[in-house]
Amino acid sequence: MHTLNVDVAVIGAGTAGLVALREIRQVTDRFVLIQDGPMGTTCARVGCMPSKVLIQTAEDYHRRTALAKKGIQNADALRVDGAEVMRYVRKLRDYFTGGMIEKTLRFGDKLIRGRARFLDVHRLEVAGRIIEAKRIIIATGSRPIVPKPWAALGNRILTSDTIFEIDTLPKSLAVIGLGVIGAELGQAMGRLGVDVVGIARSGRIAGLSDPEVTASAVDALSQDMTLWSGYTARITADGNTLSVSAGPYKKEVQAILVSVGRRPNVDDLGLERLGVERDDKGVPRYNPETLQVGDLPIFIAGDANAKDPILHEAWDDGRVAGYNAVRDELACFKRRTPLKITFTDPNIVLVGRRRDQLDINSCVVGRVDFADQGRAMIQDKNHGLLKLYADSKSGRLLGAELCAPAGEHLGHLLAWAIQREMTVFDALRMPFYHPVIEEGLRSALQAMTADIAEQPHFPELAFCDESPTSPLS
């Protein structure tokens, strides 16, 4: 076999792999990018982007329910063309994917198509060629988990990889698993007129751990689909009929979306030849600060390491792995404040540490219900709950869980504040306009102040001698 010698081989042309190459190309042009399967990144092809197109379409249609009370008549004449909806989703999906494919193809002969398999810690076999590399990055992504008995039912079982390929909207749909994907797509389908049942075995919604916020999310999702909680789902097929059951519940449906998690694409890579311990998902043990696998010249980034299958985390993983792959001394990187957004309505957001990751007895908790929040009422989006957690002694912000209007924006503000190690009092000194959703956040912050031990001896506005220069000077 012909052997190609390079400094770095990157396995996977997804977000993590492509970002890693940005770092690598600053140091060396002796690299290869290996891709097996379709190009275009998970986000553009089957994740973030097509799902948000479907969600936005559903939200646009759903707004008709708020128009009559505002004096806008005949909104009930609007109808959904399911086939046209799916064509539109694919049209924008193909646009986003096309851009990523074009960027990938620019690598020319440095792009090698085929399945990579390790021969040893420095050598890969790809499509009949041997790639010998000083460093190797595994960035092979992940795929939806489908239990084998369900997979045998063929294309009637949908996943996030296949749902955007359906010709038209189904009349009825069961969604098994109400994590981010299940909650988002289940609600969107329900708002487009599909009869949806969502099944959450654990009772948790999109990763929430705060019982009050979870209840708020359940209430919101229940407006658009039937929820079965606390039971394991079962699927049976009789001819062309699909039935789903959970505990005492049973329903015949036209299609089933399975969203019970994702599996890292690390099987069939020959990882057993590396001589390193692997976890129950098959992922080799690695240092989360450097992404190095054991003490080998190998790094693992993005969904392949099974830590956080989120685009911005894959992006940062790519930076870390790419940086370290072209340097003799490995660098440890401090990661950003965790931020997870589910684009339901209201948005479900986790920022910093969740409630179940905290000693709640040493925390002060701020709470705001958006039922009577001014701007939310004007927008007819006055439902949802925000819970904010801070250290009870110092007032330092620690985390938040929310199911709230404009949650995607509130979440960003809180993530920035937590990363800057701001206290409740620091946050209250920030500007708040009126009337905006962010005033709800201020209400939660104000409610926390009385229970914080280390009270500052000044009001929300700083005295002149404490801030001698204007922010604009």
N, C-alpha and C positions, 0 to 999 in steps of 0.2 A: 504494500500500500504506500501511496505517496504521503510523505510527512511534511506538514506545514508548521514552521516554528514561529511563535508569536510571544509577545510579552504578556498579553492578557486575552483570554477567551471569555466572552460573555454568553451564557446560555439563556436565551429568552429575550425577545424584542418587545417586551411590554414596557410599562412605565419605568419600573426599577432598572431594567436593562438599558433602556435608552438614556435615562438620566445618568447612570453609571458611566456611560460612554462620554458624556460631557466632561466628566472629570478626567477620564483616561486620556482623551485626545489632547488635553492640555500638556501632557507629559510625553506621550508616545503615539506614533501612528502604526505601531506593530500590534494590531489587535484583530480579532474576528468577532462577529456577532452571529450567533447560531440560532435559528428559529425553526421550530417544528410546528406545523399547523397554521391556521389563519393568522395573518398579521393585522395590526390596527389597534392593539391594546385592549384589555378587558373593558376598561372604562368606556372607550369609544364604541366598541362593537356591541357589548351585551350588558354594560353596567350603568355607570353614572349618566351617560348622555341619552341613550334611547329611553331609559326609565323616566328621566325628567321631561322628555318630550311628551310621553304618555300622561304623566302626572299633570303637566301644564294644560294639556288638552282637556283632561278631566276637570280640572279646576275651572277652566274657562266655561265649560258647559254647566258645571254646578252653580256658577254665579247666577244663573237664571232664576234660582229659587229665592234669591234675595231682592229681585227687581220689583215685583208687584207691590210690596210694602212701601217702595220709594216712588210709586206713581208711574213706573215703566211697565206698560201693559203688553200682553200677548207673548210673553217669554215662553209660555207653555207650548207654543207652536214649534219651538226648536226641536230638531230630531238628530239622532246620531246615526251616521253612516259608518258602520263598523269596519267595512272593508277600506273605506277612504281614510279612516283614522289610522289603521295599521300601515297603509301606504305612506301616509304623511310621516309616521314614526320612522319607517325605514328610509324615507328620503333624507331626513335630517341625519339619521344614524349613518347613512352611507357618506354624507358630506363630511361628518366628523371623522369617520374611519378613513376616508380617502386621504385626508390631510396627514394622518399618522402613517399610512402606508407609503405615501409619497416621501415623507421624511426618512423612513426606514430604507426605501429602495436607493436613496442617495448614497448609501454605503457601498454600492457597487459590488465588486468582487470580494469585499470584506464581509459581505452578508452570505452566509452559508445556510442553505435550507436542508433540514433533516433532523432526525432524532439523535441527540448526543448521548453517548454512554461512556462512563469513566472506565479506562483501562487501569489507571493508577492515579496518583495524586497530581501528576503533571500531564497526563495524556488522555485525550478523548478520541473516540471513533465516531465519525459523522459521515454518513452516506458513502462509505467506502474509503474515506480519507482519515488519516491520523493527524490530529491537532496536538502539538506539543506546546504547552504554555507555562510560563513562569508562575502565573497566577490565574485562577479561574473563578468566575462569579456565577453562581446559580441563581437565576431570576426567572424561573419557569412558570410562575403564576399559580393559579388554583382553578378548580372546577367545581360545579355543584355536586353535592352528595345526593345520590339516589339509591336507596336500598335495592338490592338485586331483584327481589320479587316484584317491586314496582317498575324497575327498568324494563322488565320483560313485557310490560304492557305497551311498549313502543311509544309512538308519537302522541298518544293520548295523555301521557305524562309530560307535563311541561316543566322547564326549569328557566332560570334567568338567561340561560344560553339559547333557549329555543322559543321563548314566548313571543319575541318580536318578529318571528317568522310566520306566525299564524295568519291565514288569509283574511280573517275577519274576527270580530269579537265573539266569544262563545256566549250562549244564552245563560249558562250557569257555570260556575267555577268554584272548586274547593281549593283553598290555600292552606297547605300544611306547613306550619311554622310561621310565627309572626315576629321574626327578627326584622331587620331593616328592610330587606327585599320583600318579604311577605306582607308587611304592614303597608309599605308604599304601593306595591302593585295591587294588593287586594282592595285598598280604598279607591285607587284610581279606577279599577275595573267596576267597582260598585257604583261610582259616580257616573260612569258612562252607561249605566243601565244593565250591567251584568248582575245576575243573582249570585251573590258571593257568600260563601261561608268560610270563615277563618278559624283555624284550629291551633291553639297554643297549649301544648302539653304542660309546660312549666307554669303557665299563667303569666309569664313575663312578656312584656311588649317592648321590642326594639332595645333590649338591654337595660331598661329601667329597673331600679331596685327600690326606689322610694314608693311605699304603698299608696300614698295620696296621689302622687304624680301618675303612677300606673293606673289608678282608678280613673283619673282624668283622661288618660289615653284610651282606656277601654270605652269610656263614655263617648269619646269623639269617634272612634272607629265603628262603634255600634250603630252610628247614624247611617253608615254606608254599607255595612255587611253584618251578617249574623256571626256571633262569636261563640265558639265552644272552647272552654278552658278547663285544664286540669286532667285531660284524658289523652291517651295515646291513640293516634289515628290509625285506621285500618282501611285498606282499599280492596274491593272485590270487583271482578269483571264478569259479566254474563252476556256473551255476545257483544253487541255494540253498547251495552249499558254499563256505565261505571257507577259504583256506589262508594261513598265514603262514610265511615262511622267512627264515633268516638264516644266511649261510655254509652249512655242511653240514647245518643243521637245518631240519626242515620239520614242520608240524603243522596238521591241520584243526581249526578252532575254530568255535564257535557265534557268537561276537561278538569284536570287537576294540576295545580302548580305546586311543586315540591320545593320548599325553601327552608331546608333543615340544616343548612350550613354549607361550607365549602371545604374541599380537600386539597392540600398542597400537591402540586404536580411534581412529586419527587420519586415516584415509583418508576421502575424501568430505566433508571439513570445509571445503574451500576454502583450505587452508593455503598453497597456491601464491600466493594473493593477498597474503600478508603480506610477501613479499620477503625471507624469512630462509632461511638454509641449513638443510637437513634431513639427518638421517643415513639409513643404509640401511633403517631401519625406518619412515621417514617422519616421525620425531619432530623437531620444530624444535629447533635448538640453544638451550640455556637454561643459566642460572646455577644450579648445584645448591644454592648457599647461600641464594639468594633466590627461586628457581624462576621468575625473569623470563625470558621468551623474547626473546633479543637485547636491544635497548634499547626494546622496545615495551611498551605498557600491557597486556600479556598475560602470564599465568602458566600453568604446566602442572603438574598435581599428580596423585599416585596412579599407578595402573598405566599411565595414558596417557603418562607420561614414560619408561616402560620401564626404570626403574632397579632397583627392588626391588618386585615385585608381592606384597607382604605387607601385611596389614591395618594393623598398627601403623605401618608406614612410610607408608601412604596417609593414616592419621590425622594423622601429623606433617606430611606434605606439605600437607594441608588447612589446618592451623594456620598454616603458613608463608605459603601463597598467600593465604589469607583475611586474615591480618594485613597483608601488604604491599599487597593490593588496595585498602585503604581508608586508605593513608597516602602522603604526598608523599615522605617519605624512606624508602627501602627498608632493611630490616634483614636482616643476615646471621644465620643461626641455626646453632649447633653441634648436630650430630645426635647421637643416642644411640648407644651401642655396638651394633654389628650383632649381631642375635640371630635365628637361623633354627632352627625346630624342625620335624622331621618326625615325625608321630605313629605311627610304626611301633613294634613291640615287638621289641627295645628301641628307645627313642626315639633318633633320629639328630639331633644338635645341632651347630651351628656358632656359635661365640661369638667376638666380636672379630675378629682376623685369623686366617685359615686358614693352614695350614702352607705352602701354595704362595705366600702373600703375605709370607712372612718370610724373612730371611736365617737359615736354620736353624743356620748355623755360629756365629752370635752369640747363640744361644738355649740355654737349658737346658730340657730336656724332662722333664716328670713323666708317669708312666704307671701306670695301675692296671687290672688285669684283675679283673672282677667274679666270676670263676668260684668263688672261695673267700671272697667277701666275706660276712660273717655275716648281715646283714639280707636281702641278696639271696638267700642260700640258704634262709632261713626262708620267703621269699615264693615260692620256686621260680622265681626270675627271675635266677638267678646265671649270666648270660652277658652279654658285652659288654666294651667297652674304652674307657677315657678317656685322652686325650693332652692335656697342658696345656703351654703354651709361655710362657716368661718370658725377659726380658733377662738374659743370663748375667753381666753386670757388676752391675747394680743389683737384680736379682730382680723388677723390675716385671712384673706379669702382662700378657700381650699377647693371648692367644687360646687357644682350645681346640677340638678336634674330638672328639666322643664318640658312641659307639653303646652306650648304657648304660641300665639300669633307672632309672626316675625321672629320666631325662635332662632332661625339661622343667623340673624343679625345680633340678637341678644347673646347668643352663644359665642360669637366672635369677640364681642366686647368683654365678656367674662373671661374668655381664654387669654386675651391680651392682659387683662388686669391680674389674673392669677400668675401668669408667667412673669409679670413685673413685680410679683410678691406684694401687691397692694393690700392695704387693710380696707375694712368697711369705710373708715373715715377718709382714706385717700380717694376711694371711689366716689364718695359723696361730694368731694370737692371738684369733681369733673363737671362740665356743663351738661345740663339737661334742658332741652327745648320743650315747648308746649304748643299744641298737644301732640305727643308722640308715644309710641308703645314703650319706649325706654323709660318713661315716667313710672311704669309698673316696676321696673328694676329698682328705681330710686325708692319706691315705697317699701320694697323688701329690705333694702339696705337700711332705711331709717328705722324700720321695726326691729332691727338687730342691735342697734346702738346701746340701748338701755341694759342689755345683758352681757356686755363686754367688760371684762374686769379693768383693763388698762384704758380708762377713758381719757381722751385728750382734753385739755382745758382750753378749747377754742371752738368756735362755731364752724359750720360748713365752709364759709368763706374765710380765707386766711387773712390775718391782720397784715397791714402794710410792712411792719418791721420783720415779719416772718417771710415775706415774699417781696424783697425790695425792688425787684424789676418786674415789669409787666411781661406776660407770656409773649406779647407781640413786639417787645422792644429789642 
